[in-house]
Amino acid sequence: MTLKHDKYAFVDLKNGKYVKIRILKSKEENSPDRYLVLNKIYIKKPSRNATILKLEDLPVEVRDKLKNLT
């Protein structure tokens, strides 16, 4: 299960923190425009129903945005 019809997911930053992103279904799977970083607030524990993505599974441009947040 996921949050709000697969619109949102959490990205595991490997340091025990997570960041929430929005996923746009109308964009291609490997497009960096598909993923929008919502905020700079790290979440300690995402909800049980949330989809958790690995940082390595995201496109390079999105990874760079997330690394700049830390």
All heavy atoms as TSV, in Angstrom:
chain	resi	resn	atom	element	x	y	z
A	1	MET	N	N	0.835	-1.176	0.000
A	1	MET	CA	C	0.000	0.000	0.000
A	1	MET	C	C	0.881	1.241	0.000
A	1	MET	O	O	2.020	1.208	0.394
A	1	MET	CB	C	-0.898	-0.009	1.227
A	1	MET	CG	C	-1.749	-1.235	1.308
A	1	MET	SD	S	-3.402	-1.060	1.921
A	1	MET	CE	C	-3.967	0.509	1.548
A	2	THR	N	N	0.314	2.319	-0.452
A	2	THR	CA	C	1.068	3.564	-0.534
A	2	THR	C	C	0.232	4.720	-0.027
A	2	THR	O	O	-0.918	4.557	0.353
A	2	THR	CB	C	1.479	3.841	-1.988
A	2	THR	OG1	O	0.297	3.898	-2.767
A	2	THR	CG2	C	2.389	2.764	-2.529
A	3	LEU	N	N	0.804	5.867	-0.082
A	3	LEU	CA	C	0.128	7.075	0.345
A	3	LEU	C	C	-0.577	7.734	-0.829
A	3	LEU	O	O	0.008	7.937	-1.882
A	3	LEU	CB	C	1.140	8.059	0.933
A	3	LEU	CG	C	1.951	7.570	2.118
A	3	LEU	CD1	C	2.995	8.612	2.470
A	3	LEU	CD2	C	1.050	7.320	3.297
A	4	LYS	N	N	-1.834	8.052	-0.673
A	4	LYS	CA	C	-2.611	8.873	-1.608
A	4	LYS	C	C	-2.473	8.428	-3.061
A	4	LYS	O	O	-1.971	9.143	-3.905
A	4	LYS	CB	C	-2.198	10.331	-1.458
A	4	LYS	CG	C	-3.104	11.331	-2.092
A	4	LYS	CD	C	-4.407	11.450	-1.374
A	4	LYS	CE	C	-5.202	12.562	-1.995
A	4	LYS	NZ	N	-6.475	12.723	-1.421
A	5	HIS	N	N	-2.888	7.205	-3.348
A	5	HIS	CA	C	-2.967	6.688	-4.723
A	5	HIS	C	C	-1.624	6.704	-5.447
A	5	HIS	O	O	-1.530	7.107	-6.611
A	5	HIS	CB	C	-3.992	7.464	-5.541
A	5	HIS	CG	C	-5.320	7.555	-4.898
A	5	HIS	ND1	N	-6.165	6.484	-4.767
A	5	HIS	CD2	C	-5.950	8.601	-4.300
A	5	HIS	CE1	C	-7.260	6.864	-4.140
A	5	HIS	NE2	N	-7.161	8.134	-3.836
A	6	ASP	N	N	-0.576	6.320	-4.789
A	6	ASP	CA	C	0.782	6.250	-5.363
A	6	ASP	C	C	1.336	7.607	-5.755
A	6	ASP	O	O	2.227	7.693	-6.602
A	6	ASP	CB	C	0.824	5.326	-6.573
A	6	ASP	CG	C	0.578	3.882	-6.204
A	6	ASP	OD1	O	0.931	3.501	-5.075
A	6	ASP	OD2	O	0.044	3.143	-7.041
A	7	LYS	N	N	0.848	8.680	-5.195
A	7	LYS	CA	C	1.362	10.004	-5.522
A	7	LYS	C	C	2.609	10.350	-4.718
A	7	LYS	O	O	3.420	11.137	-5.167
A	7	LYS	CB	C	0.301	11.075	-5.258
A	7	LYS	CG	C	-0.849	11.048	-6.220
A	7	LYS	CD	C	-1.800	12.164	-5.928
A	7	LYS	CE	C	-3.002	12.106	-6.844
A	7	LYS	NZ	N	-3.949	13.178	-6.552
A	8	TYR	N	N	2.725	9.781	-3.531
A	8	TYR	CA	C	3.826	10.128	-2.643
A	8	TYR	C	C	4.613	8.890	-2.260
A	8	TYR	O	O	4.078	7.785	-2.201
A	8	TYR	CB	C	3.298	10.793	-1.368
A	8	TYR	CG	C	2.536	12.060	-1.645
A	8	TYR	CD1	C	1.150	12.062	-1.674
A	8	TYR	CD2	C	3.204	13.251	-1.884
A	8	TYR	CE1	C	0.451	13.222	-1.935
A	8	TYR	CE2	C	2.507	14.408	-2.147
A	8	TYR	CZ	C	1.137	14.395	-2.170
A	8	TYR	OH	O	0.449	15.539	-2.433
A	9	ALA	N	N	5.899	9.099	-1.986
A	9	ALA	CA	C	6.758	8.014	-1.521
A	9	ALA	C	C	7.837	8.622	-0.638
A	9	ALA	O	O	8.013	9.846	-0.600
A	9	ALA	CB	C	7.381	7.279	-2.697
A	10	PHE	N	N	8.546	7.766	0.053
A	10	PHE	CA	C	9.661	8.197	0.883
A	10	PHE	C	C	10.945	7.626	0.311
A	10	PHE	O	O	10.969	6.504	-0.178
A	10	PHE	CB	C	9.486	7.714	2.323
A	10	PHE	CG	C	8.375	8.406	3.048
A	10	PHE	CD1	C	7.126	7.835	3.150
A	10	PHE	CD2	C	8.577	9.648	3.626
A	10	PHE	CE1	C	6.100	8.463	3.815
A	10	PHE	CE2	C	7.552	10.300	4.292
A	10	PHE	CZ	C	6.320	9.706	4.384
A	11	VAL	N	N	12.024	8.400	0.386
A	11	VAL	CA	C	13.325	7.966	-0.091
A	11	VAL	C	C	14.210	7.731	1.125
A	11	VAL	O	O	14.357	8.607	1.972
A	11	VAL	CB	C	13.966	9.019	-1.023
A	11	VAL	CG1	C	15.349	8.571	-1.461
A	11	VAL	CG2	C	13.089	9.266	-2.220
A	12	ASP	N	N	14.801	6.547	1.188
A	12	ASP	CA	C	15.698	6.186	2.280
A	12	ASP	C	C	17.067	6.795	1.997
A	12	ASP	O	O	17.682	6.520	0.970
A	12	ASP	CB	C	15.800	4.669	2.383
A	12	ASP	CG	C	16.610	4.213	3.568
A	12	ASP	OD1	O	16.974	5.061	4.413
A	12	ASP	OD2	O	16.863	3.001	3.660
A	13	LEU	N	N	17.556	7.627	2.913
A	13	LEU	CA	C	18.849	8.291	2.743
A	13	LEU	C	C	19.993	7.527	3.398
A	13	LEU	O	O	21.111	8.020	3.438
A	13	LEU	CB	C	18.783	9.708	3.313
A	13	LEU	CG	C	17.771	10.630	2.637
A	13	LEU	CD1	C	17.780	11.993	3.320
A	13	LEU	CD2	C	18.059	10.775	1.164
A	14	LYS	N	N	19.737	6.333	3.889
A	14	LYS	CA	C	20.723	5.423	4.472
A	14	LYS	C	C	21.334	5.901	5.783
A	14	LYS	O	O	22.242	5.296	6.286
A	14	LYS	CB	C	21.861	5.132	3.488
A	14	LYS	CG	C	21.460	4.312	2.304
A	14	LYS	CD	C	22.674	3.924	1.536
A	14	LYS	CE	C	22.295	2.984	0.407
A	14	LYS	NZ	N	23.473	2.581	-0.340
A	15	ASN	N	N	20.894	6.999	6.318
A	15	ASN	CA	C	21.419	7.446	7.607
A	15	ASN	C	C	20.298	7.454	8.644
A	15	ASN	O	O	20.366	8.165	9.631
A	15	ASN	CB	C	22.068	8.824	7.485
A	15	ASN	CG	C	21.138	9.873	6.931
A	15	ASN	OD1	O	19.995	9.583	6.620
A	15	ASN	ND2	N	21.624	11.080	6.803
A	16	GLY	N	N	19.277	6.655	8.389
A	16	GLY	CA	C	18.162	6.569	9.309
A	16	GLY	C	C	17.115	7.639	9.097
A	16	GLY	O	O	16.185	7.769	9.874
A	17	LYS	N	N	17.270	8.434	8.034
A	17	LYS	CA	C	16.316	9.495	7.746
A	17	LYS	C	C	15.674	9.262	6.386
A	17	LYS	O	O	16.230	8.594	5.522
A	17	LYS	CB	C	17.016	10.848	7.762
A	17	LYS	CG	C	17.564	11.212	9.121
A	17	LYS	CD	C	18.211	12.558	9.093
A	17	LYS	CE	C	18.779	12.888	10.463
A	17	LYS	NZ	N	19.466	14.174	10.443
A	18	TYR	N	N	14.511	9.857	6.222
A	18	TYR	CA	C	13.747	9.728	4.982
A	18	TYR	C	C	13.283	11.108	4.551
A	18	TYR	O	O	13.102	12.003	5.366
A	18	TYR	CB	C	12.519	8.846	5.205
A	18	TYR	CG	C	12.856	7.446	5.651
A	18	TYR	CD1	C	13.031	7.144	6.994
A	18	TYR	CD2	C	13.000	6.431	4.726
A	18	TYR	CE1	C	13.337	5.861	7.398
A	18	TYR	CE2	C	13.305	5.148	5.122
A	18	TYR	CZ	C	13.476	4.874	6.461
A	18	TYR	OH	O	13.783	3.607	6.856
A	19	VAL	N	N	13.080	11.273	3.254
A	19	VAL	CA	C	12.521	12.511	2.734
A	19	VAL	C	C	11.330	12.145	1.850
A	19	VAL	O	O	11.339	11.131	1.161
A	19	VAL	CB	C	13.580	13.344	1.968
A	19	VAL	CG1	C	14.061	12.642	0.733
A	19	VAL	CG2	C	13.062	14.714	1.638
A	20	LYS	N	N	10.296	12.962	1.909
A	20	LYS	CA	C	9.065	12.701	1.168
A	20	LYS	C	C	9.170	13.320	-0.219
A	20	LYS	O	O	9.596	14.466	-0.364
A	20	LYS	CB	C	7.881	13.290	1.924
A	20	LYS	CG	C	6.543	12.899	1.390
A	20	LYS	CD	C	5.444	13.439	2.285
A	20	LYS	CE	C	4.085	13.007	1.837
A	20	LYS	NZ	N	3.034	13.538	2.715
A	21	ILE	N	N	8.766	12.547	-1.245
A	21	ILE	CA	C	8.766	13.042	-2.618
A	21	ILE	C	C	7.401	12.787	-3.233
A	21	ILE	O	O	6.645	11.940	-2.777
A	21	ILE	CB	C	9.863	12.391	-3.485
A	21	ILE	CG1	C	9.654	10.886	-3.594
A	21	ILE	CG2	C	11.240	12.708	-2.959
A	21	ILE	CD1	C	10.548	10.226	-4.617
A	22	ARG	N	N	7.108	13.532	-4.285
A	22	ARG	CA	C	5.878	13.326	-5.049
A	22	ARG	C	C	6.261	12.678	-6.365
A	22	ARG	O	O	7.238	13.063	-7.001
A	22	ARG	CB	C	5.185	14.655	-5.298
A	22	ARG	CG	C	4.059	14.542	-6.298
A	22	ARG	CD	C	2.774	15.029	-5.769
A	22	ARG	NE	N	1.707	14.654	-6.690
A	22	ARG	CZ	C	0.698	15.405	-6.969
A	22	ARG	NH1	N	0.580	16.575	-6.414
A	22	ARG	NH2	N	-0.236	14.992	-7.797
A	23	ILE	N	N	5.465	11.709	-6.793
A	23	ILE	CA	C	5.712	10.996	-8.043
A	23	ILE	C	C	4.612	11.372	-9.021
A	23	ILE	O	O	3.428	11.217	-8.732
A	23	ILE	CB	C	5.718	9.480	-7.814
A	23	ILE	CG1	C	6.812	9.122	-6.823
A	23	ILE	CG2	C	5.913	8.745	-9.119
A	23	ILE	CD1	C	6.801	7.674	-6.403
A	24	LEU	N	N	5.002	11.871	-10.183
A	24	LEU	CA	C	4.053	12.230	-11.235
A	24	LEU	C	C	3.908	11.055	-12.190
A	24	LEU	O	O	4.868	10.632	-12.824
A	24	LEU	CB	C	4.539	13.472	-11.978
A	24	LEU	CG	C	4.761	14.712	-11.118
A	24	LEU	CD1	C	5.363	15.833	-11.958
A	24	LEU	CD2	C	3.472	15.154	-10.484
A	25	LYS	N	N	2.719	10.529	-12.306
A	25	LYS	CA	C	2.479	9.355	-13.138
A	25	LYS	C	C	2.506	9.672	-14.626
A	25	LYS	O	O	2.728	8.792	-15.448
A	25	LYS	CB	C	1.135	8.731	-12.786
A	25	LYS	CG	C	1.090	8.138	-11.414
A	25	LYS	CD	C	-0.262	7.513	-11.173
A	25	LYS	CE	C	-0.382	6.978	-9.777
A	25	LYS	NZ	N	-1.691	6.386	-9.527
A	26	SER	N	N	2.298	10.924	-14.993
A	26	SER	CA	C	2.220	11.281	-16.407
A	26	SER	C	C	3.596	11.362	-17.067
A	26	SER	O	O	3.690	11.431	-18.288
A	26	SER	CB	C	1.500	12.616	-16.570
A	26	SER	OG	O	2.217	13.649	-15.920
A	27	LYS	N	N	4.652	11.345	-16.288
A	27	LYS	CA	C	6.017	11.417	-16.824
A	27	LYS	C	C	6.581	10.010	-17.001
A	27	LYS	O	O	6.109	9.045	-16.424
A	27	LYS	CB	C	6.927	12.206	-15.874
A	27	LYS	CG	C	6.434	13.590	-15.553
A	27	LYS	CD	C	6.519	14.494	-16.747
A	27	LYS	CE	C	6.062	15.886	-16.345
A	27	LYS	NZ	N	6.185	16.850	-17.373
A	28	GLU	N	N	7.656	9.903	-17.796
A	28	GLU	CA	C	8.292	8.614	-18.038
A	28	GLU	C	C	8.976	8.098	-16.779
A	28	GLU	O	O	9.336	8.860	-15.886
A	28	GLU	CB	C	9.314	8.739	-19.162
A	28	GLU	CG	C	8.700	9.019	-20.503
A	28	GLU	CD	C	9.737	9.094	-21.587
A	28	GLU	OE1	O	10.854	8.571	-21.398
A	28	GLU	OE2	O	9.433	9.686	-22.624
A	29	GLU	N	N	9.194	6.804	-16.733
A	29	GLU	CA	C	9.739	6.146	-15.536
A	29	GLU	C	C	11.119	6.666	-15.144
A	29	GLU	O	O	11.394	6.898	-13.972
A	29	GLU	CB	C	9.818	4.638	-15.791
A	29	GLU	CG	C	10.283	3.835	-14.613
A	29	GLU	CD	C	9.227	3.696	-13.543
A	29	GLU	OE1	O	8.037	3.750	-13.861
A	29	GLU	OE2	O	9.625	3.539	-12.378
A	30	ASN	N	N	12.016	6.879	-16.091
A	30	ASN	CA	C	13.390	7.281	-15.776
A	30	ASN	C	C	13.610	8.781	-15.890
A	30	ASN	O	O	14.744	9.242	-15.818
A	30	ASN	CB	C	14.369	6.550	-16.684
A	30	ASN	CG	C	14.362	5.062	-16.405
A	30	ASN	OD1	O	14.150	4.635	-15.276
A	30	ASN	ND2	N	14.569	4.272	-17.428
A	31	SER	N	N	12.573	9.539	-16.061
A	31	SER	CA	C	12.687	10.985	-16.203
A	31	SER	C	C	12.883	11.640	-14.843
A	31	SER	O	O	12.168	11.336	-13.887
A	31	SER	CB	C	11.428	11.548	-16.861
A	31	SER	OG	O	11.463	12.943	-16.870
A	32	PRO	N	N	13.831	12.591	-14.720
A	32	PRO	CA	C	13.999	13.296	-13.447
A	32	PRO	C	C	12.825	14.222	-13.138
A	32	PRO	O	O	12.626	14.606	-11.989
A	32	PRO	CB	C	15.290	14.080	-13.622
A	32	PRO	CG	C	15.563	14.105	-15.069
A	32	PRO	CD	C	14.870	12.947	-15.681
A	33	ASP	N	N	12.038	14.580	-14.150
A	33	ASP	CA	C	10.871	15.434	-13.932
A	33	ASP	C	C	9.732	14.685	-13.246
A	33	ASP	O	O	8.781	15.299	-12.788
A	33	ASP	CB	C	10.364	15.995	-15.265
A	33	ASP	CG	C	11.381	16.888	-15.929
A	33	ASP	OD1	O	12.180	17.506	-15.204
A	33	ASP	OD2	O	11.367	16.963	-17.164
A	34	ARG	N	N	9.828	13.388	-13.178
A	34	ARG	CA	C	8.786	12.569	-12.552
A	34	ARG	C	C	8.776	12.719	-11.029
A	34	ARG	O	O	7.746	12.577	-10.394
A	34	ARG	CB	C	9.015	11.109	-12.923
A	34	ARG	CG	C	8.020	10.161	-12.334
A	34	ARG	CD	C	8.323	8.738	-12.760
A	34	ARG	NE	N	7.527	7.798	-12.011
A	34	ARG	CZ	C	6.539	7.066	-12.517
A	34	ARG	NH1	N	6.253	7.173	-13.789
A	34	ARG	NH2	N	5.866	6.248	-11.760
A	35	TYR	N	N	9.927	13.026	-10.433
A	35	TYR	CA	C	10.064	13.074	-8.985
A	35	TYR	C	C	10.240	14.511	-8.513
A	35	TYR	O	O	11.133	15.219	-8.965
A	35	TYR	CB	C	11.274	12.248	-8.545
A	35	TYR	CG	C	11.217	10.827	-9.031
A	35	TYR	CD1	C	11.892	10.429	-10.175
A	35	TYR	CD2	C	10.462	9.881	-8.356
A	35	TYR	CE1	C	11.828	9.123	-10.626
A	35	TYR	CE2	C	10.389	8.575	-8.801
A	35	TYR	CZ	C	11.085	8.203	-9.937
A	35	TYR	OH	O	11.009	6.918	-10.379
A	36	LEU	N	N	9.390	14.941	-7.594
A	36	LEU	CA	C	9.466	16.280	-7.012
A	36	LEU	C	C	9.758	16.161	-5.523
A	36	LEU	O	O	9.025	15.501	-4.790
A	36	LEU	CB	C	8.156	17.029	-7.204
A	36	LEU	CG	C	7.694	17.250	-8.634
A	36	LEU	CD1	C	6.308	17.860	-8.630
A	36	LEU	CD2	C	8.660	18.143	-9.358
A	37	VAL	N	N	10.819	16.821	-5.091
A	37	VAL	CA	C	11.148	16.838	-3.671
A	37	VAL	C	C	10.238	17.862	-3.013
A	37	VAL	O	O	10.235	19.035	-3.377
A	37	VAL	CB	C	12.632	17.193	-3.457
A	37	VAL	CG1	C	12.953	17.217	-1.976
A	37	VAL	CG2	C	13.514	16.197	-4.189
A	38	LEU	N	N	9.437	17.429	-2.042
A	38	LEU	CA	C	8.425	18.299	-1.458
A	38	LEU	C	C	8.978	19.262	-0.420
A	38	LEU	O	O	8.641	20.432	-0.409
A	38	LEU	CB	C	7.317	17.462	-0.829
A	38	LEU	CG	C	6.490	16.664	-1.803
A	38	LEU	CD1	C	5.430	15.883	-1.066
A	38	LEU	CD2	C	5.832	17.575	-2.818
A	39	ASN	N	N	9.796	18.781	0.464
A	39	ASN	CA	C	10.275	19.635	1.534
A	39	ASN	C	C	11.623	19.145	2.019
A	39	ASN	O	O	12.108	18.113	1.606
A	39	ASN	CB	C	9.276	19.685	2.691
A	39	ASN	CG	C	8.881	18.303	3.156
A	39	ASN	OD1	O	9.603	17.340	2.963
A	39	ASN	ND2	N	7.725	18.197	3.767
A	40	LYS	N	N	12.205	19.901	2.901
A	40	LYS	CA	C	13.513	19.550	3.408
A	40	LYS	C	C	13.436	18.894	4.779
A	40	LYS	O	O	14.428	18.724	5.433
A	40	LYS	CB	C	14.388	20.799	3.487
A	40	LYS	CG	C	14.649	21.418	2.141
A	40	LYS	CD	C	15.512	22.627	2.252
A	40	LYS	CE	C	15.738	23.228	0.878
A	40	LYS	NZ	N	16.580	24.391	0.923
A	41	ILE	N	N	12.249	18.528	5.195
A	41	ILE	CA	C	12.068	17.922	6.503
A	41	ILE	C	C	12.320	16.423	6.388
A	41	ILE	O	O	11.712	15.749	5.575
A	41	ILE	CB	C	10.650	18.186	7.040
A	41	ILE	CG1	C	10.446	19.678	7.225
A	41	ILE	CG2	C	10.426	17.432	8.343
A	41	ILE	CD1	C	9.033	20.069	7.575
A	42	TYR	N	N	13.206	15.926	7.191
A	42	TYR	CA	C	13.486	14.505	7.207
A	42	TYR	C	C	12.569	13.838	8.207
A	42	TYR	O	O	12.314	14.361	9.280
A	42	TYR	CB	C	14.946	14.254	7.585
A	42	TYR	CG	C	15.887	14.850	6.604
A	42	TYR	CD1	C	16.687	15.917	6.958
A	42	TYR	CD2	C	15.961	14.377	5.313
A	42	TYR	CE1	C	17.543	16.492	6.055
A	42	TYR	CE2	C	16.819	14.934	4.401
A	42	TYR	CZ	C	17.615	15.991	4.777
A	42	TYR	OH	O	18.459	16.553	3.873
A	43	ILE	N	N	12.099	12.689	7.861
A	43	ILE	CA	C	11.150	11.975	8.690
A	43	ILE	C	C	11.867	10.761	9.271
A	43	ILE	O	O	12.484	9.992	8.547
A	43	ILE	CB	C	9.927	11.559	7.863
A	43	ILE	CG1	C	9.256	12.826	7.352
A	43	ILE	CG2	C	8.996	10.702	8.663
A	43	ILE	CD1	C	8.170	12.580	6.365
A	44	LYS	N	N	11.775	10.605	10.546
A	44	LYS	CA	C	12.452	9.485	11.207
A	44	LYS	C	C	11.811	8.152	10.857
A	44	LYS	O	O	12.479	7.214	10.493
A	44	LYS	CB	C	12.452	9.677	12.719
A	44	LYS	CG	C	13.265	10.845	13.181
A	44	LYS	CD	C	14.719	10.531	13.089
A	44	LYS	CE	C	15.535	11.679	13.633
A	44	LYS	NZ	N	16.927	11.421	13.672
A	45	LYS	N	N	10.487	8.053	10.978
A	45	LYS	CA	C	9.792	6.809	10.682
A	45	LYS	C	C	8.630	7.082	9.744
A	45	LYS	O	O	7.668	7.726	10.133
A	45	LYS	CB	C	9.238	6.189	11.956
A	45	LYS	CG	C	10.275	5.580	12.846
A	45	LYS	CD	C	9.608	4.851	13.994
A	45	LYS	CE	C	10.623	4.164	14.847
A	45	LYS	NZ	N	9.988	3.432	15.945
A	46	PRO	N	N	8.692	6.602	8.503
A	46	PRO	CA	C	7.528	6.746	7.632
A	46	PRO	C	C	6.414	5.808	8.075
A	46	PRO	O	O	6.645	4.873	8.839
A	46	PRO	CB	C	8.060	6.362	6.256
A	46	PRO	CG	C	9.246	5.533	6.523
A	46	PRO	CD	C	9.809	5.979	7.831
A	47	SER	N	N	5.240	6.058	7.585
A	47	SER	CA	C	4.105	5.213	7.969
A	47	SER	C	C	4.278	3.798	7.421
A	47	SER	O	O	5.035	3.562	6.483
A	47	SER	CB	C	2.799	5.820	7.465
A	47	SER	OG	O	2.766	5.783	6.065
A	48	ARG	N	N	3.556	2.876	7.998
A	48	ARG	CA	C	3.672	1.473	7.596
A	48	ARG	C	C	3.190	1.249	6.173
A	48	ARG	O	O	3.651	0.336	5.489
A	48	ARG	CB	C	2.867	0.589	8.531
A	48	ARG	CG	C	3.366	0.581	9.941
A	48	ARG	CD	C	2.557	-0.338	10.800
A	48	ARG	NE	N	1.138	0.030	10.731
A	48	ARG	CZ	C	0.148	-0.738	11.129
A	48	ARG	NH1	N	0.404	-1.913	11.630
A	48	ARG	NH2	N	-1.106	-0.330	11.041
A	49	ASN	N	N	2.271	2.058	5.699
A	49	ASN	CA	C	1.687	1.875	4.373
A	49	ASN	C	C	2.483	2.557	3.271
A	49	ASN	O	O	2.163	2.414	2.103
A	49	ASN	CB	C	0.266	2.425	4.353
A	49	ASN	CG	C	-0.630	1.705	5.320
A	49	ASN	OD1	O	-0.345	0.588	5.715
A	49	ASN	ND2	N	-1.708	2.349	5.716
A	50	ALA	N	N	3.502	3.291	3.622
A	50	ALA	CA	C	4.227	4.100	2.646
A	50	ALA	C	C	5.170	3.253	1.792
A	50	ALA	O	O	5.727	2.266	2.253
A	50	ALA	CB	C	5.032	5.173	3.356
A	51	THR	N	N	5.336	3.686	0.551
A	51	THR	CA	C	6.324	3.083	-0.329
A	51	THR	C	C	7.667	3.721	-0.032
A	51	THR	O	O	7.783	4.949	0.005
A	51	THR	CB	C	5.954	3.331	-1.801
A	51	THR	OG1	O	4.676	2.775	-2.053
A	51	THR	CG2	C	6.969	2.710	-2.727
A	52	ILE	N	N	8.688	2.902	0.158
A	52	ILE	CA	C	10.022	3.407	0.449
A	52	ILE	C	C	10.921	3.063	-0.727
A	52	ILE	O	O	11.081	1.896	-1.085
A	52	ILE	CB	C	10.568	2.808	1.751
A	52	ILE	CG1	C	9.642	3.189	2.897
A	52	ILE	CG2	C	11.984	3.286	2.008
A	52	ILE	CD1	C	9.973	2.548	4.202
A	53	LEU	N	N	11.503	4.090	-1.339
A	53	LEU	CA	C	12.397	3.918	-2.479
A	53	LEU	C	C	13.838	4.033	-2.009
A	53	LEU	O	O	14.143	4.756	-1.062
A	53	LEU	CB	C	12.121	4.988	-3.527
A	53	LEU	CG	C	10.709	5.051	-4.085
A	53	LEU	CD1	C	10.570	6.256	-5.000
A	53	LEU	CD2	C	10.387	3.788	-4.836
A	54	LYS	N	N	14.725	3.351	-2.699
A	54	LYS	CA	C	16.148	3.460	-2.409
A	54	LYS	C	C	16.715	4.628	-3.208
A	54	LYS	O	O	16.250	4.927	-4.310
A	54	LYS	CB	C	16.877	2.182	-2.780
A	54	LYS	CG	C	16.467	1.010	-1.939
A	54	LYS	CD	C	17.222	-0.226	-2.334
A	54	LYS	CE	C	16.778	-1.412	-1.513
A	54	LYS	NZ	N	17.461	-2.625	-1.913
A	55	LEU	N	N	17.722	5.255	-2.668
A	55	LEU	CA	C	18.344	6.400	-3.324
A	55	LEU	C	C	18.971	5.998	-4.661
A	55	LEU	O	O	18.936	6.766	-5.622
A	55	LEU	CB	C	19.390	7.020	-2.394
A	55	LEU	CG	C	19.965	8.352	-2.779
A	55	LEU	CD1	C	18.876	9.409	-2.853
A	55	LEU	CD2	C	21.025	8.776	-1.799
A	56	GLU	N	N	19.486	4.788	-4.746
A	56	GLU	CA	C	20.140	4.319	-5.971
A	56	GLU	C	C	19.158	4.092	-7.109
A	56	GLU	O	O	19.550	4.082	-8.273
A	56	GLU	CB	C	20.903	3.013	-5.712
A	56	GLU	CG	C	22.024	3.141	-4.725
A	56	GLU	CD	C	21.549	3.022	-3.287
A	56	GLU	OE1	O	20.509	2.383	-3.043
A	56	GLU	OE2	O	22.206	3.594	-2.415
A	57	ASP	N	N	17.878	3.909	-6.792
A	57	ASP	CA	C	16.875	3.635	-7.822
A	57	ASP	C	C	16.390	4.894	-8.537
A	57	ASP	O	O	15.732	4.799	-9.570
A	57	ASP	CB	C	15.666	2.927	-7.209
A	57	ASP	CG	C	16.030	1.546	-6.681
A	57	ASP	OD1	O	17.074	1.005	-7.101
A	57	ASP	OD2	O	15.273	1.025	-5.852
A	58	LEU	N	N	16.731	6.056	-8.020
A	58	LEU	CA	C	16.285	7.320	-8.608
A	58	LEU	C	C	17.264	7.805	-9.667
A	58	LEU	O	O	18.441	7.438	-9.643
A	58	LEU	CB	C	16.151	8.371	-7.512
A	58	LEU	CG	C	15.137	8.060	-6.410
A	58	LEU	CD1	C	15.206	9.130	-5.338
A	58	LEU	CD2	C	13.746	7.974	-6.975
A	59	PRO	N	N	16.825	8.649	-10.604
A	59	PRO	CA	C	17.738	9.230	-11.593
A	59	PRO	C	C	18.809	10.096	-10.919
A	59	PRO	O	O	18.642	10.571	-9.795
A	59	PRO	CB	C	16.818	10.092	-12.467
A	59	PRO	CG	C	15.466	9.526	-12.285
A	59	PRO	CD	C	15.426	8.997	-10.889
A	60	VAL	N	N	19.894	10.303	-11.616
A	60	VAL	CA	C	21.056	11.012	-11.070
A	60	VAL	C	C	20.705	12.442	-10.651
A	60	VAL	O	O	21.152	12.911	-9.602
A	60	VAL	CB	C	22.203	11.020	-12.104
A	60	VAL	CG1	C	23.384	11.823	-11.602
A	60	VAL	CG2	C	22.619	9.603	-12.433
A	61	GLU	N	N	19.906	13.143	-11.427
A	61	GLU	CA	C	19.561	14.523	-11.108
A	61	GLU	C	C	18.793	14.622	-9.789
A	61	GLU	O	O	18.996	15.535	-9.003
A	61	GLU	CB	C	18.734	15.155	-12.238
A	61	GLU	CG	C	19.492	15.326	-13.537
A	61	GLU	CD	C	19.468	14.081	-14.410
A	61	GLU	OE1	O	18.892	13.046	-13.994
A	61	GLU	OE2	O	20.041	14.134	-15.509
A	62	VAL	N	N	17.914	13.667	-9.547
A	62	VAL	CA	C	17.132	13.656	-8.310
A	62	VAL	C	C	18.034	13.315	-7.133
A	62	VAL	O	O	17.929	13.905	-6.060
A	62	VAL	CB	C	15.957	12.658	-8.422
A	62	VAL	CG1	C	15.172	12.599	-7.128
A	62	VAL	CG2	C	15.068	13.016	-9.578
A	63	ARG	N	N	18.960	12.388	-7.335
A	63	ARG	CA	C	19.911	12.050	-6.264
A	63	ARG	C	C	20.742	13.244	-5.869
A	63	ARG	O	O	21.004	13.468	-4.690
A	63	ARG	CB	C	20.844	10.923	-6.724
A	63	ARG	CG	C	20.236	9.580	-6.615
A	63	ARG	CD	C	21.251	8.529	-6.910
A	63	ARG	NE	N	20.964	8.037	-8.242
A	63	ARG	CZ	C	21.777	7.305	-8.976
A	63	ARG	NH1	N	22.960	6.979	-8.504
A	63	ARG	NH2	N	21.438	6.891	-10.161
A	64	ASP	N	N	21.156	14.043	-6.856
A	64	ASP	CA	C	21.951	15.230	-6.550
A	64	ASP	C	C	21.159	16.246	-5.732
A	64	ASP	O	O	21.678	16.870	-4.814
A	64	ASP	CB	C	22.454	15.888	-7.836
A	64	ASP	CG	C	23.473	15.025	-8.556
A	64	ASP	OD1	O	24.091	14.147	-7.899
A	64	ASP	OD2	O	23.668	15.219	-9.766
A	65	LYS	N	N	19.871	16.404	-6.048
A	65	LYS	CA	C	19.017	17.303	-5.268
A	65	LYS	C	C	18.899	16.846	-3.825
A	65	LYS	O	O	18.968	17.628	-2.891
A	65	LYS	CB	C	17.615	17.378	-5.869
A	65	LYS	CG	C	17.516	18.163	-7.135
A	65	LYS	CD	C	16.082	18.180	-7.613
A	65	LYS	CE	C	15.935	18.784	-8.975
A	65	LYS	NZ	N	14.545	18.735	-9.458
A	66	LEU	N	N	18.735	15.543	-3.641
A	66	LEU	CA	C	18.582	15.000	-2.298
A	66	LEU	C	C	19.887	15.061	-1.503
A	66	LEU	O	O	19.877	15.289	-0.303
A	66	LEU	CB	C	18.072	13.563	-2.356
A	66	LEU	CG	C	16.652	13.392	-2.850
A	66	LEU	CD1	C	16.316	11.930	-3.006
A	66	LEU	CD2	C	15.675	14.062	-1.912
A	67	LYS	N	N	21.017	14.898	-2.169
A	67	LYS	CA	C	22.301	14.981	-1.478
A	67	LYS	C	C	22.602	16.418	-1.055
A	67	LYS	O	O	23.287	16.639	-0.061
A	67	LYS	CB	C	23.411	14.437	-2.345
A	67	LYS	CG	C	23.361	12.924	-2.468
A	67	LYS	CD	C	24.466	12.384	-3.309
A	67	LYS	CE	C	24.349	10.881	-3.433
A	67	LYS	NZ	N	25.378	10.315	-4.305
A	68	ASN	N	N	22.094	17.398	-1.810
A	68	ASN	CA	C	22.298	18.792	-1.440
A	68	ASN	C	C	21.482	19.156	-0.203
A	68	ASN	O	O	21.810	20.115	0.485
A	68	ASN	CB	C	21.925	19.717	-2.591
A	68	ASN	CG	C	22.919	19.629	-3.729
A	68	ASN	OD1	O	24.066	19.251	-3.523
A	68	ASN	ND2	N	22.486	19.954	-4.908
A	69	LEU	N	N	20.425	18.425	0.085
A	69	LEU	CA	C	19.603	18.697	1.252
A	69	LEU	C	C	20.305	18.280	2.546
A	69	LEU	O	O	20.050	18.857	3.590
A	69	LEU	CB	C	18.279	17.950	1.160
A	69	LEU	CG	C	17.331	18.366	0.057
A	69	LEU	CD1	C	16.103	17.482	0.078
A	69	LEU	CD2	C	16.931	19.812	0.210
A	70	THR	N	N	21.164	17.276	2.476
A	70	THR	CA	C	21.774	16.763	3.700
A	70	THR	C	C	22.923	17.594	4.174
A	70	THR	O	O	23.520	18.340	3.527
A	70	THR	CB	C	22.261	15.306	3.512
A	70	THR	OG1	O	23.193	15.269	2.430
A	70	THR	CG2	C	21.099	14.406	3.248
